[in-house]
């Protein structure tokens, strides 16, 4: 019976890091903070605290509850995205309790697949942060033009522009332009700018992880990220072709 409990505990604990990593997508794509907090707390309770209880039967339920509450509080207090400025894409832009936020500083000593994974996710957090910080409205076209220029300089600065970032780069571009309401006779021109911008960023963000060749030291993580990111990298043109921008 004890061996069975230990085996079950090992299985659960081995899933903790994959589930923690998976929760990063909530930090990147969710418009609210609470889904990430809930996911991190649930992951810790099920894949860390539960195995501890299975191995150490004397662990008191009150102590288990306290551990879960502490992680829940920390995950709520530490936001999905870091508070660092968006001027440099190399900053650590994912939250301090996310998988990317914790391991991103260590990427230089990790296998190539893990390094690419962390840098791609950090870039996603960077663009997501820029979307959050777009002003609610641009009163004048000059304000819009200046903001677009600043944002363009930022987006062109990373040496590796991961294609998996394109959905968020496109959303950022659309968000900026839809925060400016031009006079009625320029709406068609306004929509044309949006369409041209989407095409421009498609030509810039072309670095595809799914086409990389990794060494044996990166297996099996390399195969997983090539599949995971490839879903967007290979299908993005089909997705964007079906996108329509409403007036």
N, C-alpha and C positions, 0 to 999 in steps of 0.2 A: 504493500500500500504506500509506504514511504517513497519507494522508487517511482511509483506512478505519479505521486504528487510532485516530486522533484522534476520528472520529465515534463509534466504539464507546466510547471513553473518556468522551466527553461524555454519551452515553446512560446509561452506568453511574453517572456522577457525579450526574446529574440525579435519579437515584432514591435517592440517599443520604438526603436530608431526609425524603421520604415514608416510607422504611423506618425511619428513626430515630423519626419520629413514631408509626408503627405499633407500635413496640416498647414504647411507653408502656403499652399495654394489659397487657403482662406485669408491669409495675411495679404496676399497679392490681389485677389479678385473680389473679395467680399467688401461691400460698401459700409459694413458695420464692424465694430470691434469684437462684439460678444461671441460670434461663431468661433473665432480662433481661441478665445479664452475658454469656452466650453470644450472645444476639441482637445486642447492641451491638458485640461483638468481631467477629462474622461480618459485620455490616453495614459496619463500618469496613474490614475486610480486602477485601471484595468490591467495595464501592462507592466507596472512597476510595483505598486502596493499589493496587488493580488498575489503575484509570485512571492513577494516577501512573506505574506501570510501563509502561503502553502509550504514554504521552506521552514519558516519559524512560527510554529503553531501558537507559541506563547505571546505573540504580538497582540497587544490589546486593541480592540476595535476603536477605543477612544483615541489612541495614538495614530491609528490608521486614518481616522477622520481628520485629525489635526494636520497630518501630512498633506492630505488632499486639499483641505481648506487653505493651507499656506500656499500651495502651488496655484490654487484657484485665484487667490488674492494677487499673487505676483503676476500671473498671466493676465489679469484684468488691469493691474497698475502699469505694466509694461506694454506699451502699445504695439500693434502689429508691425508698424514701421518705426525706424529710429527717428530721432529728432534732428539729425545732422542735415546740413544744407544740401541742396541738390546740385550745387555747382560742379562737383567732382563725382564722376560715376564710380570711382574706386573707393569711395567711402563705404562704410558698412551701413547699408540702407534698410536692411530687414531688422525687425524688432529683436531685442536682446534675448528673448526666450524662444525665438524660432530656431529651427534647425540651421538655416542659413546664417542667421545672426550669430549663432554660437561658433560655427565652424568656419565661417568665411575668413577670419584672420589666420586660420591654420591651412588655408588652401595651398600655400607654397610648398608644404611638406607632404601633401597628399597626392595619390595617383592622379594621372591626367584626367580621367573621367570624372572623378570627384571635383577636381579643380574647375573643369568646364561647367559642371553642374552648379557649383556654388557661384561662379561668376555670372552665369546666365540668370540664376534666380535673384542674385543681387541686382542685376540690371533691371529685371522685372520690378523689383521693389522700388528702384530708383525712378522708373517711369511712372509707377503707380503713385508715388509720392508727388511727382510733378502734377499729375492729374488732380490730386487733392488740393493743390496749392494754386490752381488757376483761379484768378479773380472771378467773382460772381457775375460781373458785367464789365464790358469795355464801352465807355461813353463815346469816345472818338476813334476814328480810324487810325490816327497817329499812335494811340495807346496800343491798339491791336498790332500794328506793324512793329512797334518796338518790342512787344512781348513775343511775337513770333520770331523776331530776329534773335532774341536772347535764348529762347527755347531751341531754335534750330542749331545755334552754336553748341549748346549742351548736347543735343542728340547726335551731333556729328563728331563729338570729341572722343568717344570710346574707340580704342584700336580694334576691338572685336565688337561688331554690331550683330548680336544674335538674332536670327530670323524669328525665333520663338517670341521675341519682344514685340513683333509687328502688331499683334492685336491691341496691345496697350499703347504703342506709339500712335497707331491709327486713332484710337479712342482719345488720346491726348490732343491730337491734331483737330479732330472733330469738336471736342469740348471747347478748345480755344476759339474756334471760329463761330461756334453757335452761341458764345457769350457776347457776340457783337451783333446788333440788329441794324443792318444797313437800310438806307431809304428804299422804298419799294422798287424803284427802277434799277437797283443794283443787285437784286436778289439772285438773278441768274449768274451774274459775275461772281457773286459770293459763293454760290454752289460750285462753280467751276474751279475756284481757288481750292476748295475743299477736295474736290476730285483730283486735281493736279497734285496737291500735297500728298494724298494717299499714294499715288503712283510714285512720287519722288521718294517717299520713305521705303517703298517696296524695293527700289533700286539701291538703297543704302544699307538696309538691314538684311544681309545676305548670308551671314556666317551660319552654316547648318551643322549642328552637332550630329544629326543622323547620318552624315556622310563622313564622319571622322573614323580613322582607323586607330584603335587603342591597343596597347600591349596587354599581355596576359595578366599583368599586375592590376589592371583595372576591372577585370572580369569578376563577378557578373554585373557590376554596377554599370559598366559601359554599355552592355546590351540593353539594359532597362532604360537608360536615359536616351539612347538612340531611338528606341521605340516610342517612349513618352513624348519627347520633343518632336519626333518625326511626324506625329499626328497633326501638329500645327504646321511644321515646316513644309511638308509635302502638299498639304491641302489648303494653304492660305490663299492661293490665287483663286481657287474655286469658291472659297468663302467670300472673298472681297468682291468677286464678280457679281455675286447676288446681293450685295449691299446697296440699298437705296437711301438717299438722304432726303428726308421730308422737309418741306418748307416750314 
